Amino acid sequence: MSFKIAASPHQRIQMRTATLMRWVMLATIPGIAAQYWFFGAGVIWQVLLAIGTALVSEYLVLKLRHRPAAPALTDHSAMLTGLLIGISIPPLAPWWIVVIGTAFAIIMVKQLYGGLGYNLFNPAMAAYVMLLISFPLEMTTWHPVTSFGEHGYGFVDAAMLIFTGFSSEGYSLAQILAGIDGFTAATPLDSFKTDLTQGFTSSESFARQPQGMLAGVGWEWVNLAYLAGGCLLLKQSVIRWHIPVGVLAGLFSAAFISFLLSPDTTASPIFHLFSGAAMLGAFFIATDPVSASTTVKGRLIYGGLIGVLVYLIRTHGGYPDGFAFAVLLANMCVPLIDYYTQPRTYGHGMENKQ
């Protein structure tokens, strides 16, 4: 019997890395479709631009490293990184935002550490944090759900807004971002946090903004769509259940305890689960096999830590969501988590009992 020693990602299922990456990208289609429906065609352009930048960056840096480019490009890991960055960026963010972020993810976070299997941090989330710190205005400007916008825009207009800042009819990005009837361009999480700082209770805040059945209009359906995609990944055994369950359980538990203690100043657990990047993060980002924990118990702890950190950043931090920060902080803890959760080898400690 022969064995092959290779770097992560390691999977117990008999599936090539390229096939795993394709399944993950396929599972994002429901979420991307929901984003397209509620936030317009900008998400499509951002995804295409990010994937193109990822492939070009991967090719160039491999040539500079005198490494063969074909194996890395055909494992689709660069495409997946670009895809995750593209769907995380506000749909109408300027083109250079996604180009800078994707190039940083591939060159600085992935390839400079040695390529796939050697990076310590999730490349997409490291790039997102870099962009959020460097360009906070562009990275936090989400336009309202399209049905609430003053000026609609189509596929071509989305491209013009991203590359020039103006639509074909001459509307500026600021005009497109403006809402009607007092609705702002902030996300539900951001609006809720802002209202609390202004002295509103949670019920008063929700009454001021359009709400759906579970969370903010549009965002709840986006999260449900990514939940459906995540279930597909679980069914196909592309990912295991431990990390997603840990993330959602950690987020729900922290939100539930806080809601019981202070319902007037905290959002409900359901609101937290179906707002922001909760489902996208739980199923598509935290489950990155390279930067996540590698043991069964460790995955549960790793996921739970991310969920709790997301809640703490959302409620007490300076950012409305904070999923990217939570993932990077948990990445730092992976060596420690794995060290203390490694399964005990057979016979270990028997000499002490004799």
C-alpha positions, 0 to 999 in steps of 0.5 A, spaced: 500 500 500 502 506 498 501 513 501 501 520 498 504 525 503 501 532 501 499 539 504 492 540 506 486 541 504 485 534 507 478 530 506 476 523 508 472 523 502 475 521 495 474 527 491 479 531 488 481 538 490 478 541 484 472 537 484 471 540 492 472 547 489 467 546 484 462 544 488 463 550 493 462 554 487 456 551 485 453 551 492 453 559 492 449 560 486 442 560 490 446 566 494 448 569 488 441 569 485 438 572 491 443 577 492 442 579 484 434 579 486 435 584 492 441 588 490 442 588 483 447 586 478 453 589 481 454 582 485 455 579 478 460 584 475 464 584 482 464 576 482 467 576 475 472 582 476 474 578 482 475 571 479 479 574 473 483 578 478 484 572 482 487 568 476 491 573 473 494 574 480 495 567 481 499 566 474 503 572 475 506 570 482 507 563 480 511 565 474 515 570 479 516 564 483 518 559 477 513 555 479 508 551 474 502 555 473 497 550 470 496 545 477 494 551 481 490 554 476 486 548 475 485 546 482 480 552 482 482 555 489 484 561 486 477 562 483 473 560 489 477 565 493 475 571 488 468 568 488 468 569 496 471 576 495 466 578 490 460 576 493 462 579 500 464 586 497 458 591 496 455 590 489 456 597 487 463 598 490 468 601 485 472 596 481 479 598 484 476 595 491 475 588 489 482 588 484 486 590 490 483 586 495 483 579 491 490 581 489 492 581 496 488 575 498 492 571 492 499 574 492 500 576 500 496 571 504 496 565 499 502 565 495 507 568 499 506 563 505 507 557 499 500 556 496 494 552 497 495 548 504 500 553 507 496 559 508 495 561 516 489 565 514 483 565 510 485 569 504 478 572 502 477 574 509 484 577 510 483 581 504 476 583 506 479 586 513 484 589 509 479 593 505 475 594 511 480 598 515 483 601 509 477 603 505 471 603 510 466 608 506 466 604 500 466 597 504 460 599 508 456 602 503 450 597 501 445 600 497 437 599 499 434 593 497 432 594 489 425 595 490 426 601 495 431 605 491 429 611 488 433 610 481 433 603 478 439 600 474 440 594 470 446 590 468 449 595 463 448 601 469 451 596 474 458 596 470 458 603 469 457 605 476 462 600 478 467 603 473 465 610 472 461 612 478 455 614 474 449 610 470 447 611 463 442 616 465 447 620 468 445 618 476 451 618 480 453 612 485 450 617 491 443 618 488 443 610 486 445 609 494 439 614 496 433 610 499 426 613 499 421 614 505 427 615 509 430 608 508 438 609 509 443 605 505 445 601 511 445 594 513 440 592 518 445 590 523 448 597 522 442 601 522 440 597 529 447 598 532 446 606 530 439 606 533 441 603 539 447 609 540 441 614 539 437 611 545 432 607 541 430 601 544 430 594 539 423 594 538 423 602 536 429 600 531 426 595 528 419 599 527 423 604 523 426 600 518 423 595 513 423 588 516 421 581 513 419 575 517 426 573 520 430 579 519 431 585 514 428 585 508 432 582 502 438 579 507 433 574 510 432 571 503 440 571 502 441 568 508 436 562 507 439 561 500 446 560 502 443 556 508 440 552 502 447 552 498 450 549 505 445 544 506 447 541 499 455 541 501 453 537 507 449 532 503 455 531 498 460 531 504 464 536 501 464 539 508 462 536 515 457 539 520 461 540 526 464 547 524 457 550 521 453 547 527 459 550 532 458 557 528 451 557 528 450 555 535 455 559 538 452 565 535 445 563 537 447 562 544 450 568 545 445 572 542 439 568 546 443 569 553 443 577 551 436 577 549 434 574 555 438 579 560 436 585 556 431 585 550 430 592 549 438 593 547 439 587 543 436 583 537 433 576 537 437 570 536 433 569 529 435 576 527 442 575 528 442 568 524 439 571 518 442 578 518 449 579 515 454 574 513 451 569 518 450 563 513 455 565 508 460 565 513 458 559 517 458 554 511 462 557 506 468 561 509 469 558 516 469 551 513 476 553 509 479 546 510 486 549 510 485 555 515 480 551 520 481 546 525 483 539 523 480 535 529 473 533 530 472 536 537 477 542 535 472 544 529 466 544 534 470 549 538 473 553 532 466 554 530 463 556 536 469 561 538 467 564 531 460 564 533 461 568 539 466 572 536 461 575 531 456 576 536 461 580 541 463 584 535 456 586 532 454 588 539 460 591 542 465 592 536 466 598 531 463 594 526 456 592 524 458 584 522 465 582 524 465 575 521 471 576 517 475 579 524 472 573 528 474 568 522 482 571 523 482 571 530 479 564 530 485 562 525 490 564 530 487 559 535 487 553 531 494 551 533 492 551 540 485 548 539 488 542 535 494 541 540 489 540 546 484 536 541 488 531 538 485 524 539 489 520 544 493 514 541 491 507 542 495 505 548 497 512 550 498 512 558 497 505 559 504 505 562 502 509 568 497 504 569 501 498 570 
